[in-house]
Amino acid sequence: MLRFLYELSWTMVRGELPFPKCKVALDSVEFLDKVSAEKVASNFADIVSQMAQDLTLSGEFRSRLIKLARWLVESELVPVRLLQERCEEEFLGEAEFIKIKAQELKGKE
């Protein structure tokens, strides 16, 4: 399941699959084990946080990753709190998931 979600995310970040098609793909796949929506959300949050840490990600891909993260929250596939727990401050600021600037948040930590 994790590999499927990673490949699905990477396909959207590359621009090869529109974000709304993600729900269609998720609805059409059957995993061997019964998977809860919470587990899918947690895995998506982990995948986004790992991708966001990739310093070699080009500007275009990073922009799509931010859009993907926003879409996952807007479509209610991932609660924003999961991304806030797992992503770096800079990414959260870029995606507008925090109201405070990343540097100020780091200072408070």
C-alpha positions in Angstrom: 0.0 0.0 0.0 2.8 2.4 0.9 4.5 1.9 -2.4 1.2 2.5 -4.3 0.6 5.7 -2.4 4.2 6.9 -3.0 4.0 6.2 -6.8 0.6 7.9 -6.9 1.9 10.9 -5.2 5.1 11.1 -7.3 2.9 10.8 -10.5 0.9 13.8 -9.4 4.0 15.8 -8.4 5.5 15.1 -11.9 2.2 16.4 -13.4 1.3 13.1 -15.1 -2.0 12.7 -13.1 -4.4 15.5 -12.2 -5.1 15.7 -8.4 -8.8 14.8 -8.7 -7.9 11.5 -10.4 -6.2 10.5 -7.1 -9.6 9.8 -5.5 -10.6 7.7 -8.5 -7.4 5.7 -8.2 -7.9 5.2 -4.4 -11.5 4.2 -4.9 -10.6 1.7 -7.6 -7.7 -0.1 -5.8 -8.1 -2.9 -3.4 -5.2 -3.6 -1.0 -4.6 -7.1 0.3 -5.2 -6.0 3.9 -8.1 -3.8 5.0 -6.8 -0.3 5.3 -8.5 2.5 7.2 -8.8 6.1 6.0 -6.6 7.1 9.0 -3.8 4.8 7.8 -4.0 6.2 4.2 -3.9 9.7 5.6 -0.9 8.9 7.8 1.0 7.4 4.9 0.2 10.3 2.6 1.5 12.7 5.3 4.7 10.7 5.7 5.2 10.7 1.9 4.6 14.4 1.5 7.0 15.2 4.4 9.7 13.0 2.9 9.3 14.5 -0.5 9.4 18.0 0.9 12.8 17.3 2.4 14.3 16.4 -0.9 16.6 19.3 -1.7 17.1 18.1 -5.3 13.4 18.6 -6.1 13.1 21.2 -8.9 11.1 24.3 -8.4 8.3 23.1 -10.6 8.0 19.8 -8.8 8.2 21.5 -5.4 5.3 23.8 -6.4 3.2 20.8 -7.4 4.1 19.1 -4.1 2.8 22.1 -2.3 -0.4 22.0 -4.4 -0.7 18.3 -3.7 -0.4 18.9 0.0 -3.1 21.6 -0.1 -5.4 19.4 -2.3 -5.0 16.4 0.1 -6.2 18.7 3.0 -9.0 20.3 1.0 -10.2 17.0 -0.2 -10.2 15.7 3.4 -7.9 12.8 2.6 -5.3 14.2 5.1 -6.0 16.3 8.2 -3.9 19.4 8.2 -2.6 18.5 11.7 -0.9 15.4 10.4 1.1 17.5 7.9 1.8 20.1 10.7 3.2 17.3 12.9 5.5 15.8 10.2 6.6 18.5 7.8 9.4 21.0 8.1 8.6 24.6 9.0 9.6 26.0 5.6 7.3 23.6 3.7 4.4 24.4 6.1 5.0 28.1 5.5 5.1 27.6 1.7 1.9 25.6 1.8 0.3 28.2 4.1 -0.5 25.6 6.8 0.9 27.8 9.5 0.2 31.4 10.2 3.6 32.2 11.7 6.8 32.5 9.6 9.0 29.5 9.5 12.0 31.3 11.1 9.8 32.6 14.0 8.4 29.1 14.5 12.0 27.7 14.7 12.9 30.4 17.2 9.9 29.4 19.4 10.9 25.8 19.3 
